[in-house]
Amino acid sequence: MNGGTQGSSNHTRPISVGDSVLIMAIPGWLTHDLPEEEVQRLLQCEGTVTQVLEIDSYGYLWFGANDEGRWFCLTRNEVEKVESPSL
């Protein structure tokens, strides 16, 4: 199902599976048909840093929470890559 392992952020920085990204926005296209409880759960992800689990063949970045596996996807324009601090 994984059509690729790399995409690009809106700042042209490549994003790969396993990278940490800042979720800048939860878009209306994702929430428009969902129950309010699920919308609120997704909106809590806005402004958080999370790991990319998969990049599908359409370039969508997939995320999960609490060992649920893939839960939701975003486009690369809705996230920004976060560099891991050097040890």
N, CA and C atoms as an extended XYZ file, in Angstrom:
261
Properties=species:S:1:pos:R:3:atomname:S:1:resname:S:1:resid:I:1 pbc="F F F"
N         0.805       -1.186        0.000 N   MET     1
C         0.000        0.000        0.000 CA  MET     1
C         0.854        1.257        0.000 C   MET     1
N         2.055        1.154        0.445 N   ASN     2
C         2.947        2.299        0.496 CA  ASN     2
C         3.535        2.548       -0.881 C   ASN     2
N         3.015        3.585       -1.563 N   GLY     3
C         3.457        3.889       -2.904 CA  GLY     3
C         4.763        4.641       -2.940 C   GLY     3
N         5.197        5.156       -1.838 N   GLY     4
C         6.442        5.895       -1.798 CA  GLY     4
C         6.820        6.129       -0.358 C   GLY     4
N         8.043        6.490       -0.156 N   THR     5
C         8.474        6.733        1.209 CA  THR     5
C         8.924        8.166        1.395 C   THR     5
N         8.708        9.001        0.359 N   GLN     6
C         9.180       10.363        0.486 CA  GLN     6
C         8.218       11.316       -0.200 C   GLN     6
N         8.017       12.478        0.397 N   GLY     7
C         7.243       13.570       -0.165 CA  GLY     7
C         8.014       14.837        0.141 C   GLY     7
N         7.408       16.004       -0.097 N   SER     8
C         8.068       17.262        0.221 CA  SER     8
C         7.145       18.122        1.045 C   SER     8
N         7.715       18.880        1.974 N   SER     9
C         6.901       19.795        2.767 CA  SER     9
C         6.665       21.049        1.956 C   SER     9
N         5.807       21.937        2.482 N   ASN    10
C         5.533       23.174        1.772 CA  ASN    10
C         6.759       24.077        1.732 C   ASN    10
N         7.811       23.728        2.425 N   HIS    11
C         9.063       24.484        2.387 CA  HIS    11
C        10.113       23.732        1.575 C   HIS    11
N         9.675       22.801        0.741 N   THR    12
C        10.501       21.985       -0.150 CA  THR    12
C        11.510       21.102        0.580 C   THR    12
N        11.322       20.901        1.857 N   ARG    13
C        12.175       19.972        2.598 CA  ARG    13
C        11.550       18.592        2.471 C   ARG    13
N        12.303       17.612        2.029 N   PRO    14
C        11.745       16.271        1.868 CA  PRO    14
C        11.208       15.715        3.185 C   PRO    14
N        10.115       14.995        3.085 N   ILE    15
C         9.533       14.305        4.229 CA  ILE    15
C         9.525       12.825        3.909 C   ILE    15
N         9.994       12.017        4.840 N   SER    16
C        10.050       10.567        4.665 CA  SER    16
C         9.293        9.881        5.791 C   SER    16
N         8.952        8.626        5.570 N   VAL    17
C         8.346        7.809        6.609 CA  VAL    17
C         9.280        7.807        7.815 C   VAL    17
N         8.721        8.025        8.992 N   GLY    18
C         9.512        8.072       10.219 CA  GLY    18
C         9.895        9.475       10.645 C   GLY    18
N         9.787       10.456        9.742 N   ASP    19
C        10.123       11.834       10.096 CA  ASP    19
C         9.091       12.408       11.057 C   ASP    19
N         9.530       13.356       11.857 N   SER    20
C         8.632       14.106       12.734 CA  SER    20
C         8.181       15.362       12.010 C   SER    20
N         6.877       15.643       12.093 N   VAL    21
C         6.329       16.835       11.454 CA  VAL    21
C         5.400       17.559       12.420 C   VAL    21
N         5.306       18.867       12.239 N   LEU    22
C         4.365       19.698       12.971 CA  LEU    22
C         3.070       19.734       12.167 C   LEU    22
N         1.967       19.368       12.800 N   ILE    23
C         0.669       19.448       12.136 CA  ILE    23
C         0.191       20.883       12.286 C   ILE    23
N         0.249       21.630       11.187 N   MET    24
C        -0.087       23.051       11.229 CA  MET    24
C        -1.585       23.291       11.208 C   MET    24
N        -2.340       22.413       10.539 N   ALA    25
C        -3.783       22.620       10.430 CA  ALA    25
C        -4.474       21.295       10.162 C   ALA    25
N        -5.676       21.155       10.704 N   ILE    26
C        -6.555       20.044       10.354 CA  ILE    26
C        -7.584       20.642        9.390 C   ILE    26
N        -7.547       20.228        8.134 N   PRO    27
C        -8.375       20.870        7.112 CA  PRO    27
C        -9.842       20.441        7.148 C   PRO    27
N       -10.686       21.298        6.616 N   GLY    28
C       -12.108       21.020        6.535 CA  GLY    28
C       -12.441       19.801        5.694 C   GLY    28
N       -11.647       19.515        4.670 N   TRP    29
C       -11.933       18.349        3.827 CA  TRP    29
C       -11.847       17.061        4.637 C   TRP    29
N       -11.073       17.080        5.710 N   LEU    30
C       -10.910       15.888        6.538 CA  LEU    30
C       -12.049       15.735        7.549 C   LEU    30
N       -12.573       16.839        8.013 N   THR    31
C       -13.534       16.792        9.118 CA  THR    31
C       -14.990       17.008        8.722 C   THR    31
N       -15.275       17.403        7.497 N   HIS    32
C       -16.617       17.878        7.146 CA  HIS    32
C       -17.742       16.863        7.332 C   HIS    32
N       -17.491       15.575        7.238 N   ASP    33
C       -18.550       14.570        7.398 CA  ASP    33
C       -18.408       13.731        8.673 C   ASP    33
N       -17.556       14.158        9.573 N   LEU    34
C       -17.297       13.365       10.772 CA  LEU    34
C       -18.185       13.792       11.935 C   LEU    34
N       -18.442       12.863       12.857 N   PRO    35
C       -19.155       13.234       14.085 CA  PRO    35
C       -18.326       14.243       14.891 C   PRO    35
N       -19.001       15.099       15.639 N   GLU    36
C       -18.337       16.158       16.399 CA  GLU    36
C       -17.247       15.616       17.323 C   GLU    36
N       -17.472       14.468       17.930 N   GLU    37
C       -16.471       13.881       18.826 CA  GLU    37
C       -15.164       13.590       18.083 C   GLU    37
N       -15.280       13.068       16.874 N   GLU    38
C       -14.087       12.763       16.074 CA  GLU    38
C       -13.404       14.046       15.590 C   GLU    38
N       -14.211       15.048       15.221 N   VAL    39
C       -13.654       16.344       14.807 CA  VAL    39
C       -12.821       16.930       15.946 C   VAL    39
N       -13.363       16.914       17.156 N   GLN    40
C       -12.635       17.461       18.301 CA  GLN    40
C       -11.344       16.691       18.556 C   GLN    40
N       -11.395       15.396       18.391 N   ARG    41
C       -10.193       14.564       18.579 CA  ARG    41
C        -9.112       14.939       17.558 C   ARG    41
N        -9.518       15.145       16.304 N   LEU    42
C        -8.560       15.546       15.277 CA  LEU    42
C        -8.012       16.945       15.550 C   LEU    42
N        -8.882       17.868       15.940 N   LEU    43
C        -8.431       19.236       16.187 CA  LEU    43
C        -7.416       19.308       17.325 C   LEU    43
N        -7.447       18.354       18.236 N   GLN    44
C        -6.447       18.315       19.304 CA  GLN    44
C        -5.049       18.026       18.758 C   GLN    44
N        -4.963       17.493       17.553 N   CYS    45
C        -3.669       17.194       16.933 CA  CYS    45
C        -3.026       18.434       16.330 C   CYS    45
N        -3.820       19.476       16.072 N   GLU    46
C        -3.305       20.709       15.496 CA  GLU    46
C        -2.245       21.304       16.414 C   GLU    46
N        -1.097       21.646       15.850 N   GLY    47
C        -0.026       22.236       16.630 CA  GLY    47
C         0.869       21.231       17.335 C   GLY    47
N         0.631       19.952       17.104 N   THR    48
C         1.460       18.926       17.735 CA  THR    48
C         2.486       18.386       16.740 C   THR    48
N         3.520       17.779       17.276 N   VAL    49
C         4.540       17.119       16.460 CA  VAL    49
C         4.278       15.622       16.525 C   VAL    49
N         4.248       14.988       15.369 N   THR    50
C         3.991       13.557       15.297 CA  THR    50
C         4.804       12.935       14.177 C   THR    50
N         4.851       11.620       14.175 N   GLN    51
C         5.679       10.883       13.224 CA  GLN    51
C         4.848       10.424       12.031 C   GLN    51
N         5.432       10.513       10.839 N   VAL    52
C         4.792       10.024        9.614 CA  VAL    52
C         4.895        8.503        9.601 C   VAL    52
N         3.741        7.823        9.535 N   LEU    53
C         3.721        6.356        9.516 CA  LEU    53
C         3.840        5.800        8.107 C   LEU    53
N         3.275        6.511        7.145 N   GLU    54
C         3.242        6.023        5.766 CA  GLU    54
C         3.023        7.200        4.834 C   GLU    54
N         3.519        7.091        3.623 N   ILE    55
C         3.203        8.014        2.541 CA  ILE    55
C         2.617        7.155        1.431 C   ILE    55
N         1.344        7.393        1.113 N   ASP    56
C         0.690        6.525        0.136 CA  ASP    56
C         1.013        6.948       -1.295 C   ASP    56
N         0.498        6.204       -2.247 N   SER    57
C         0.822        6.434       -3.655 CA  SER    57
C         0.299        7.772       -4.173 C   SER    57
N        -0.597        8.416       -3.436 N   TYR    58
C        -1.110        9.734       -3.818 CA  TYR    58
C        -0.357       10.869       -3.119 C   TYR    58
N         0.598       10.516       -2.273 N   GLY    59
C         1.389       11.512       -1.567 CA  GLY    59
C         0.827       11.941       -0.228 C   GLY    59
N        -0.279       11.316        0.209 N   TYR    60
C        -0.837       11.650        1.513 CA  TYR    60
C         0.053       11.082        2.615 C   TYR    60
N         0.237       11.883        3.653 N   LEU    61
C         1.027       11.483        4.819 CA  LEU    61
C         0.061       10.922        5.849 C   LEU    61
N         0.326        9.713        6.323 N   TRP    62
C        -0.565        9.035        7.276 CA  TRP    62
C         0.005        9.091        8.684 C   TRP    62
N        -0.898        9.314        9.641 N   PHE    63
C        -0.551        9.452       11.048 CA  PHE    63
C        -1.431        8.535       11.886 C   PHE    63
N        -0.974        8.231       13.083 N   GLY    64
C        -1.734        7.403       14.010 CA  GLY    64
C        -1.512        7.874       15.422 C   GLY    64
N        -2.288        7.292       16.330 N   ALA    65
C        -2.165        7.661       17.742 CA  ALA    65
C        -2.461        6.450       18.601 C   ALA    65
N        -1.766        6.359       19.703 N   ASN    66
C        -2.035        5.319       20.697 CA  ASN    66
C        -2.032        3.911       20.101 C   ASN    66
N        -1.069        3.619       19.272 N   ASP    67
C        -0.918        2.290       18.665 CA  ASP    67
C        -2.140        1.854       17.858 C   ASP    67
N        -2.892        2.815       17.310 N   GLU    68
C        -4.059        2.502       16.494 CA  GLU    68
C        -3.688        2.201       15.044 C   GLU    68
N        -2.448        2.395       14.698 N   GLY    69
C        -2.074        2.283       13.292 CA  GLY    69
C        -2.490        3.552       12.569 C   GLY    69
N        -2.727        3.419       11.272 N   ARG    70
C        -3.108        4.594       10.490 CA  ARG    70
C        -4.480        5.092       10.942 C   ARG    70
N        -4.552        6.369       11.253 N   TRP    71
C        -5.786        6.952       11.755 CA  TRP    71
C        -6.297        8.036       10.820 C   TRP    71
N        -5.413        8.940       10.363 N   PHE    72
C        -5.823       10.002        9.453 CA  PHE    72
C        -4.651       10.409        8.579 C   PHE    72
N        -4.970       11.108        7.499 N   CYS    73
C        -3.920       11.559        6.584 CA  CYS    73
C        -4.054       13.050        6.337 C   CYS    73
N        -2.950       13.639        5.927 N   LEU    74
C        -2.888       15.043        5.556 CA  LEU    74
C        -2.032       15.182        4.310 C   LEU    74
N        -2.147       16.330        3.659 N   THR    75
C        -1.251       16.620        2.551 CA  THR    75
C         0.007       17.274        3.106 C   THR    75
N         1.044       17.302        2.317 N   ARG    76
C         2.302       17.884        2.791 CA  ARG    76
C         2.187       19.389        3.048 C   ARG    76
N         1.171       20.049        2.478 N   ASN    77
C         0.985       21.482        2.712 CA  ASN    77
C         0.421       21.788        4.086 C   ASN    77
N        -0.037       20.778        4.790 N   GLU    78
C        -0.647       20.968        6.101 CA  GLU    78
C         0.303       20.627        7.247 C   GLU    78
N         1.543       20.292        6.890 N   VAL    79
C         2.546       19.939        7.902 CA  VAL    79
C         3.864       20.629        7.584 C   VAL    79
N         4.730       20.649        8.574 N   GLU    80
C         6.078       21.168        8.390 CA  GLU    80
C         7.054       20.226        9.074 C   GLU    80
N         8.088       19.835        8.356 N   LYS    81
C         9.079       18.924        8.912 CA  LYS    81
C         9.796       19.574       10.090 C   LYS    81
N         9.997       18.768       11.137 N   VAL    82
C        10.703       19.211       12.332 CA  VAL    82
C        11.994       18.424       12.416 C   VAL    82
N        13.096       19.108       12.485 N   GLU    83
C        14.380       18.434       12.585 CA  GLU    83
C        14.569       17.900       13.999 C   GLU    83
N        15.053       16.696       14.098 N   SER    84
C        15.367       16.135       15.408 CA  SER    84
C        16.601       16.806       15.949 C   SER    84
N        16.609       17.115       17.241 N   PRO    85
C        17.803       17.732       17.828 CA  PRO    85
C        18.987       16.785       17.797 C   PRO    85
N        20.146       17.332       17.563 N   SER    86
C        21.372       16.513       17.559 CA  SER    86
C        21.718       16.120       18.983 C   SER    86
N        22.182       14.896       19.128 N   LEU    87
C        22.588       14.421       20.457 CA  LEU    87
C        24.054       14.643       20.679 C   LEU    87
